[in-house]
């Protein structure tokens, strides 16, 4: 009943004829059923079509409602839970494992195109066990990652990159035991270190919360502080790895090309002085062409400006150097993730205050991924 009332409200606010309803309703119902109803930040009982109707009803002019509806219909990108879990599940076999196979072949004089032969060697199994996987946030979905890759030890996949001294000790002890099981002998304890560190997370729009420099030139952000600590001999984290033999791999399940470039450049600036190789892998890249910038769609620009509310701006969002009309750092993304909407997306989708209500309400968290 509520869905039918929402459809009737939608028809009224958009001035639809019966013919419009007949052509638009099947598409909206399919989108809602297939993806949008699963959005986790809707209030209890709320469904997508109802949210869409209320969102459109707040625009004063019919032309504004039509512009907003066309934007939603033609530009919105919604990543479902199933899609994100697919990216997580393919990250190791399709992207990380080939890097480890290539390393095993390179270091032990094997032919890298004979993947089956390389993968069956003890040399590869040692290199695979010497890979450490660390989540940068709960978005890393390390539980899904573990279940998708049972060949990896649970002891080499950690939910957080923030490791205590005791955890460092335990990781090294488990590594020593694991290598002994592979080689059938007791490894040299002094050389028992991880040679690949993989940092996992779900999304980045700008890369700024991962790695940036503060006013003193020191590296900040989750990746910046972690790598600085890992590469510092005075820090306990440095005991995990053998420098410069360690390789750093940042794996993002989804990211913009803009974020990838930023992270690549800054991670290289941190790792290069220590002669440590680093790379950034994006499972599902978002091309710059999906971004929405001022002047691209004048009618949409007018709505974005008209209904903007500064109440969503905080000290954290100001790190991006812009207001939030086009999202954090002006990224201008039309993106919604099933569990939350990134603040890199245009404010029209998620911002909530005295001026307007959002289409996809966003929950702000202390560790926002921007």
C-alpha positions in Angstrom: 0.0 0.0 0.0 2.8 2.5 0.9 4.6 1.7 -2.3 1.4 2.4 -4.3 0.9 5.7 -2.5 4.5 6.6 -3.2 4.1 5.9 -6.9 1.0 8.1 -6.9 2.9 10.9 -5.2 5.7 10.5 -7.7 3.3 10.7 -10.6 1.8 14.0 -9.1 5.1 15.7 -8.4 6.4 15.0 -12.0 3.0 15.7 -13.6 3.0 12.3 -15.3 0.3 11.2 -17.6 -1.0 7.6 -17.5 1.3 7.0 -20.5 4.3 8.3 -18.5 3.4 6.1 -15.6 3.1 3.0 -17.8 6.5 3.6 -19.3 8.4 4.7 -16.2 6.9 2.5 -13.5 8.4 -0.9 -14.6 11.9 0.6 -14.8 11.7 2.1 -11.3 10.2 -1.0 -9.8 13.0 -3.1 -11.4 15.7 -0.8 -10.1 14.2 -0.7 -6.6 13.9 -4.5 -6.4 17.3 -5.2 -8.0 19.3 -2.7 -6.1 18.0 0.5 -4.5 15.7 -1.0 -1.9 18.8 -2.6 -0.2 20.3 0.8 0.7 21.2 0.3 4.3 20.7 3.9 5.5 17.0 4.2 4.8 15.0 4.6 8.0 13.0 1.5 8.9 10.1 0.9 6.6 11.4 3.3 3.9 11.8 2.1 0.4 13.5 3.6 -2.6 10.4 4.8 -4.6 9.1 6.5 -1.5 12.4 8.2 -0.9 12.5 9.3 -4.5 9.0 10.8 -4.3 9.7 12.8 -1.2 13.1 13.9 -2.6 11.5 15.2 -5.8 8.5 16.8 -4.0 10.8 19.3 -2.2 11.9 21.0 -5.4 9.8 24.1 -5.9 9.6 24.2 -9.7 8.3 21.3 -12.0 11.3 21.9 -14.2 13.6 21.4 -11.2 11.9 18.1 -10.4 12.3 16.9 -14.0 16.0 17.8 -14.1 16.6 16.0 -10.8 14.7 12.9 -12.0 16.7 12.8 -15.3 19.9 13.2 -13.4 19.0 10.2 -11.1 17.8 8.1 -14.1 20.8 8.7 -16.4 23.8 9.4 -14.2 23.4 7.6 -10.9 25.8 4.7 -10.1 24.7 2.3 -7.4 27.1 -0.4 -6.2 25.2 -3.2 -4.6 26.4 -5.5 -1.8 26.6 -8.4 -4.3 28.7 -6.4 -6.6 31.1 -5.2 -3.9 31.5 -8.7 -2.6 32.3 -9.8 -6.1 35.1 -7.3 -6.3 36.4 -8.5 -2.9 36.3 -12.1 -4.0 38.2 -11.5 -7.2 40.9 -9.2 -5.7 43.2 -12.0 -4.7 42.9 -14.6 -7.5 42.7 -12.1 -10.3 44.9 -9.3 -9.1 47.2 -10.1 -6.2 48.1 -13.7 -6.8 49.5 -13.0 -10.3 51.8 -10.5 -8.7 53.1 -13.1 -6.2 53.4 -15.7 -9.0 55.5 -13.2 -11.0 57.7 -12.5 -8.0 58.3 -16.2 -7.3 59.2 -16.8 -11.0 61.5 -13.8 -11.0 63.3 -14.6 -7.8 63.8 -18.3 -8.4 64.5 -18.4 -12.2 61.2 -19.9 -13.2 59.2 -19.2 -16.3 56.4 -16.8 -15.3 54.0 -17.9 -18.0 54.0 -21.4 -16.6 51.5 -20.4 -13.9 50.5 -23.9 -12.8 54.1 -25.0 -12.4 55.1 -21.8 -10.5 52.0 -22.1 -8.3 52.9 -25.7 -7.3 56.4 -24.8 -6.1 57.4 -24.5 -2.5 59.1 -21.2 -3.5 55.7 -19.7 -4.4 54.0 -21.1 -1.3 56.6 -19.4 0.8 56.1 -16.1 -1.0 52.3 -16.5 -0.7 52.6 -17.1 3.1 54.9 -14.1 3.4 52.1 -11.8 2.2 50.3 -9.8 4.9 46.8 -8.5 4.2 45.6 -5.6 6.3 42.2 -3.8 6.2 42.2 0.0 6.2 38.6 0.1 7.5 35.6 -2.1 8.0 35.0 -1.5 4.3 37.9 -3.9 3.6 35.5 -6.7 4.2 38.2 -9.0 5.4 35.7 -11.6 6.4 34.5 -11.9 2.8 38.1 -11.8 1.6 39.1 -14.7 4.0 36.2 -16.9 2.9 36.9 -16.3 -0.8 40.6 -17.3 -0.3 40.8 -20.4 2.0 44.3 -21.1 0.8 45.5 -18.1 2.8 46.1 -18.4 6.6 43.7 -16.5 8.8 46.8 -15.3 10.6 48.0 -13.4 7.6 44.7 -11.5 7.0 44.0 -8.9 9.6 40.9 -6.7 10.0 42.9 -3.6 10.9 46.2 -2.0 9.8 46.6 -0.7 13.4 48.8 -3.4 15.0 49.9 -3.5 18.6 53.4 -4.6 19.6 51.9 -7.9 20.8 50.1 -8.4 17.5 53.4 -7.9 15.7 55.0 -10.6 17.8 52.2 -13.0 17.2 52.2 -12.4 13.5 55.9 -13.2 13.3 55.5 -16.3 15.4 52.7 -17.6 13.2 54.7 -16.8 10.1 57.7 -18.8 11.5 55.4 -21.7 12.1 53.7 -21.5 8.8 56.9 -21.4 6.8 58.2 -24.4 8.8 55.1 -26.3 7.7 55.8 -25.5 4.0 59.5 -26.2 3.9 59.6 -29.0 6.4 62.4 -27.4 8.3 62.9 -24.6 10.9 63.4 -21.3 9.1 66.0 -18.8 10.2 64.2 -16.6 12.7 66.1 -13.5 11.7 65.0 -13.7 8.1 61.4 -14.6 8.9 59.7 -11.4 7.7 56.8 -10.5 5.4 57.9 -9.6 1.9 54.5 -8.3 0.6 52.1 -6.0 2.5 48.7 -5.6 1.0 46.4 -2.8 2.3 42.8 -3.4 1.5 39.7 -1.1 1.4 36.5 -0.6 -0.5 36.5 2.9 -2.0 38.4 6.1 -2.5 37.2 9.2 -4.3 40.1 11.6 -3.8 42.8 9.6 -1.8 43.2 12.4 0.7 42.1 10.4 3.8 44.6 7.7 2.8 47.7 9.7 2.2 48.5 13.4 2.4 51.1 15.8 3.9 50.4 18.0 6.8 51.7 21.5 7.3 55.1 20.3 8.5 55.6 18.0 5.5 54.9 14.8 7.4 52.8 12.1 5.9 49.3 11.9 7.3 46.2 9.7 6.5 45.8 6.0 7.1 48.3 4.8 4.5 50.7 7.7 5.1 51.0 7.1 8.8 51.2 3.3 8.4 53.9 3.3 5.8 55.9 6.0 7.7 55.9 3.7 10.7 56.6 0.5 8.8 59.6 2.1 7.1 61.0 3.6 10.3 63.6 1.3 12.1 62.6 2.8 15.4 59.0 1.7 15.1 57.8 -1.8 16.1 56.0 -2.2 12.8 59.3 -2.3 11.0 60.0 -5.7 12.5 57.3 -7.2 10.3 59.1 -6.6 7.0 62.5 -6.9 5.4 63.5 -3.5 3.8 64.0 -3.0 0.9 62.8 -6.5 -0.1 59.2 -5.8 0.9 56.6 -4.8 -1.7 53.6 -2.6 -0.8 50.3 -3.2 -2.7 47.3 -0.9 -2.1 44.1 -2.6 -3.2 40.9 -0.7 -3.5 37.8 -2.5 -4.6 36.5 0.7 -6.2 38.2 4.0 -6.8 38.2 7.0 -9.2 41.1 7.4 -11.6 41.8 10.7 -9.8 42.2 8.9 -6.4 44.4 6.2 -7.9 46.8 8.8 -9.4 46.9 10.7 -6.1 47.6 7.6 -4.0 50.2 6.2 -6.5 52.1 9.5 -6.5 52.2 9.9 -2.7 52.8 6.3 -1.8 55.8 6.3 -4.3 57.1 9.5 -2.6 57.1 7.6 0.8 58.5 4.3 -0.4 61.0 5.4 -3.0 63.6 6.8 -0.5 63.7 3.3 1.2 63.9 1.6 -2.3 60.7 -0.2 -1.6 58.4 -1.0 -4.6 54.8 0.0 -4.3 51.7 -0.1 -6.5 48.0 0.7 -6.4 45.5 -1.9 -7.7 41.9 -0.8 -8.4 39.5 -3.7 -9.0 36.6 -1.5 -10.4 38.0 1.8 -11.6 35.7 4.8 -12.1 36.8 6.9 -15.0 37.1 10.6 -14.7 34.2 10.9 -17.2 31.7 9.9 -14.6 32.4 13.0 -12.5 30.0 15.9 -12.6 31.6 19.3 -12.7 30.2 22.9 -12.5 29.1 24.1 -16.0 28.6 20.6 -17.4 24.8 20.6 -16.7 23.6 24.2 -16.1 20.1 23.2 -15.0 21.5 20.7 -12.5 24.1 23.4 -11.3 21.2 25.7 -10.5 19.5 23.1 -8.3 22.8 22.2 -6.6 23.3 25.9 -5.7 19.7 26.6 -4.8 19.4 23.8 -2.3 22.9 23.7 -0.8 23.1 23.7 3.0 26.4 24.5 4.7 25.3 22.5 7.8 27.1 19.5 6.5 30.5 21.2 6.4 33.0 20.2 9.1 36.7 20.5 9.8 37.2 17.1 8.2 35.3 18.1 5.0 37.3 21.3 4.7 40.4 19.3 4.2 39.2 18.8 0.7 39.6 22.5 0.0 36.0 23.0 -1.4 32.5 23.2 -0.1 30.2 20.1 -0.6 28.1 21.2 -3.5 30.0 18.8 -5.7 31.1 16.6 -2.8 34.4 16.4 -0.9 37.3 17.9 -2.8 34.8 18.7 -5.6 34.9 15.2 -6.8 31.3 15.4 -8.3 30.5 11.7 -8.1 27.0 10.4 -8.8 27.9 7.3 -6.7 26.0 5.5 -4.0 27.3 2.4 -2.2 24.8 0.0 -0.7 26.0 0.6 2.9 26.4 4.4 2.6 26.8 7.3 0.2 30.4 8.6 -0.1 30.7 12.3 0.7 32.7 12.6 -2.6 29.3 12.4 -4.3 27.4 15.6 -5.0 25.6 16.9 -2.0 22.2 16.8 -3.7 22.2 13.0 -3.2 23.1 12.8 0.5 23.3 16.1 2.3 20.7 16.7 5.0 19.9 19.9 6.9 17.4 22.7 7.1 17.3 23.2 3.3 16.5 19.7 1.9 16.2 16.0 2.6 18.5 13.6 0.8 17.6 10.9 -1.7 20.1 8.5 0.0 20.7 9.6 3.6 24.3 9.3 4.6 25.8 8.3 8.0 28.9 10.3 8.7 31.6 8.4 10.6 34.9 9.3 12.2 36.8 7.3 9.6 35.1 8.5 6.4 36.9 7.3 3.3 37.5 10.3 1.1 
